[in-house]
Each structure stands twice: as C-alpha cells, then as structure tokens.
Amino acid sequence: MSKILVFLEQREGVLKQTSVDLWNRVQAFAALSSGSTVTGLIVGPADTRQIGTLFAGTGVVYHASEEPFRSYNQKSSLRLVLELTGMENFSAIYFADSALSRDLAPRLSVSLHASLLSGDLLFDQKGFPDGSVRPVYSGVAMASFAPQQRISIFKLSPSRGSTLRFSGENRVQVMPMKSLQHGIDPLISEVRRIILRENTLDIAEARIIVSGGRGIGSREGFKLLEELAALLGGAVGASRFAVDEGWRPHAEQIGQTGKVVAPELYFACGLSGAAQHLAGIGSAGTVVAINSDPDAPIFQVADYALVGDVHLVLPKLIEAIKEFLKKK
Amino acid sequence: MNIAVCLCQVPDSASVIGFADGVLDRSRINEVMNPYDEYALEEAVRIKERIEGSSVTVFCVARFSAQDMLRKALALGSDRAVLVSSASEPSDPYQTALYLSRALLEFYSGDMPDLVFCGKQATDFQHAEVPAMLGALLDIPSVSGVTALHLDGGQLSLEREIEGGVEQIELYLPAVLSAEKGLNQPRKTNIKAVMEARKKTIESMTVSVEVAPLVLMTGIVPLKREKVCRFVRDEKELVTLLGMAGSFF
C-alpha cells in the first residue's frame, strides 16, 4: 500500500490533457495494490467539472483555487505540495513532464530529500513502480534508475502505457485546499505574463504529429506539413536541423535537445532519423516515414514507409486522406 | 556583481558511445564543454561586460580532467576558474548540486553570488535537475530553461518556453538561472584570448560531502529499436493500411 500524490497542472483554468492522462495512469497501478490511495492537487483556479467526466478510479483532488495561484509561482506551488505532503504523508509524488515540473520537481526533491526519477516507469513483479528508465547519451542508450529514499518523485514522459478508463461514474471528490498561509508568497519571482502561440496544438499533447526535417528544404516547405496536420487535427514537429535553419520554432523541436513526444501516429517527413531525433519518439505509436533515401535510418523504426520525394508524396497523401474521409 | 557559472563536460558529438560489459567504453570519447553551458557562460560574460566591477568565476565538479575546458572558459571571458574535487565523485544530480553549493558558499565566504548560471541540462545524462536543486540548496529562486534575459538594477526580466507559448518572469537577485538554446549566440575563442588564458591559474578546491545519493543508476544498455517496416507502393495503400491499423482519421 502506498499514498500517492498526483500534481495536476492547469493552464488558463483548464486542466492539461497530460495531467488527466497522468491521473488515469497512476490509477491503473494503484488499483493493483489494496490500501493505496491517490490524491490530486490543482494549483490555481480551474474548471473541476472535467474531473467528473474524465478522472478514473477513486480519490480526493485538493484544489487551491485562489486567483493569485493562476500563474505558476515556484515558491507557492512548492509550499502547497509540502503542506499537503506534511498532512497526508505521501510516499510517491507524480508529475507529468512539462516546463512547470522541470522547474518544480528538482526543488521538491531537495525539500523532501526525495528520489527524483524521470522518463518511463519500471515496475516490480506486483506491477508497482520501482524505478524509471529513459534514453541517455543522445538516445543511443537506455539507463535505468532506482530510488534510494523513502519518498519518490516521478516526472513522467508522455506514454502509451496502461491507463484506467473512466467508468462513467464519478468517484473522485474535489475538496478545497485550505492553505496554512494565505495568498501567494511575497514577490521573489513572479510570472507576469504568458504569451500563448495562437491556434497551435502543442506537440507534447498532440495525438498525431507531422514532423519534418532537412528534406523539407525551406520554411515554405512546411506549409504542406501544416496542411496535413490541420487535416488530421494534429501538430507540426521538426528536427533539430529544421529548427537550427530557422524554418520552425524551437518549441516544435523533437528529440534529445527538444521534446519527448508520444503521439498515436507520427509522420516523419524528409527526416533521416538521427539517434538524437529518435530519442524523442521512442514512445510514439505508429510511425510513418516518408523519405527519398531508401537507406535512411528512420525506416528502421518505422511501421510504414514510403520511398519518394516528400514534396511530391505529401500532396498526394493529403488527397488520398481527403478521399478516405469522404467515403467514411 | 559576482556571477558564478557551473560547467560540466560531456562527450562531443563525434564521440562513439559504446559499451563493454555494461560500462561505457571511454576509449573513443572526447569530452568537451556541455553545449548548454556555453549559453550560460556567454550570458554571464555579456552581463560582466555591461556592468562595471563585475566578475565571472566558473566552477566545475570534474569526473575527469577538466583543465582544457576550464582554460577555454577563461579564454571565453571568465575571470577565474575553479576545479572542484572531493574524495568521491558525485553519483547523482543531487550530489553534484550539493558539491557545487558547498563550493560556492566556500568560495564566496558565505556571501552569495548575485547570479548563478548553469546550462539547462547536460547532454550525456540529461537529468536537467542540478540548476533547480542548486537553487533549493542555496535557498534562492531558480528559473529553468531561460531563453531571454534583461537585467535592470537588481531586477531581472526573463522569458522561458512553456508548452504552447512563452512565460515572462520577473524576479529579484540573487537567483540561479539555467540557460536554454536561443538565449544567445556564444562567441568563439580567439588566439589572443587563448594565449592570455594560458597564463592564468586554474584554482582548485576540495569539498567534503558525506550524503547518500537520492537516486542510483542501476543499468545502462545500448538502445535497440528495430521495427519491421512495411514499404508501401503509394499514398493510397498507405492510407488504406493506416485506416485499418487504427482510428487515426
């Protein structure tokens, strides 16, 4: 048995999809061990009605809903997690990998003298997490890590592992988080403004990603990828080369120096598949590679391959998908 | 203004990462300055050049000889370079952060540097944890993955990338900042600076830390990810197969 905390991120009052997924993943293995409890924490005002329709399993979600918590504040978030941990005596704390958790989790690790583990979970024989595994050295190797302290903090990459599905019945209770100290902490650091890119789905949360590399050839070349992504309700990703060339923003970079993604479907267009890039798509579901070089390493990790010039293939592919959708 | 920069070494991109009996084969590895640390050092030097009376000192907890890298840091504009060593090598990010915090406290005699820069992460183990842990140990704020920086008096305006956008942050010094790609374009060394750096002394410091690591690496194996790839004739066949494989569209 163990007491588990799941940190649930909100952005502009909406719970992040990665946090919903995280809750349901944790519920899947918590259900295996009798007496385990799962507790959630939301920092900042958020629409908690989603919990009644998306959150599987049972548990309590504490909600620190005061307006000053709307933007991320390192000190306030840390204080709330520490207060709740003091009350509930958690043995494991889960975060979805994000800009916020990369900022917060290491500090929490020092404050609680807790083991911080990142990547994907490793499980013991009973199906309970006992470590983590993730790519190292630019994705040429996998390293496994084990906790050495009583409390573990897990910062999980998006994954397609087992999750508990919402049963149709809400058994998760939302409780107000009454902080011992009111309001946010004195201004030491403060997020003043968040500038969101318009109409773009973040690659970390996308079900489908259309990614391009050197073979796309130019900034304009990515228009075709944008068209395909829009058609499928997906997001555009890019290799390091494409980002270094200025064709795409760094936020879209996938791989060792970019993001780790786990879409259900991944299109690799004009992308050779360097180890550094592959390090970012290890958890992708179905991989489709389109490349003119039949020996490109990307084909070794692809499920489906089409050898050809990406500039000629993509328009035909877009037409073929439109055709398919019409018939459906 | 006192600025500290924490550096580490990683295998360069031409190094062959191979394993013998589950241990990294070091024979074909050439260690260089971690690429993210170059952005950190560059930003520190730029602030020094703007604010009179500033001083930049680089610190490295070295697993292997880091003399060449520290000389390079001096040539790139650092005033002093300190090699931090201890009886045992740090085995996890927490120990590394702890060694660095002890070294900084000792070097600055308990008087905190105004700014501590680190790279966002080392490219070998990619933990990305040392900077925020160092902030916690020094009990000062930290901001991870900084992509833009503006310093006005004691107040810093920063930007960092978040999912789907950019966060603008304001904070007061002192602080630990970790540098993300895009923060600046690091300069190259020139011959004159390299010659001058040769004359400088690389200082050394020993710290003793008797604290167990928080995390243990239990194994490392080469990654295999071969799939059976199906080569399709044309776009139509691909769409048909994808239509059968899942509910993608």
Interface residues (C-beta under 8 A of the other chain):
Chain A: R11 K16 Y72 Q74 K75 S98 A99 L100 R102 D103 L104 A105 P106 R107 S109 V110 S111 H113 A114 S115 L116 L117 S118 G131 R134 P135 V136 Y137 S138 G139 V140 A141 M142 A143 S144 F145 A146 P147 Q148 Q149 L187 I188 S189 E190 V191 R192 R193 I194 I195 L196 R197 T200 L201 D202 A204 E205 I208 L231 L232 H250 A251 Q256 T257 E264 L265 L278 G282 G285 T286 V287 V288 A289 F299 Q300 V301 A302 D303 Y304 A305 L306 V307 V313 K316 L317 E319 A320 I321 E323 F324 L325
Chain B: P11 S13 I17 F19 L24 P35 P93 Y94 A97 T123 D124 F125 Q126 H127 A128 E129 V130 P131 A132 M133 G135 A136 L137 P141 S142 V143 S144 G145 T147 S157 R160 E161 I162 E163 G164 G165 V166 E167 Q168 I169 E170 L171 Y172 A175 E180 K181 G182 A212 P213 L214 V215 L216 M217 T218 G219 I220 V221 P222 L223 R225 E226 K227 C229 R230 F231 V232 D234 E235 K236 L238 V239 T240 L241 L242 G243 A245 G246 F248 F249
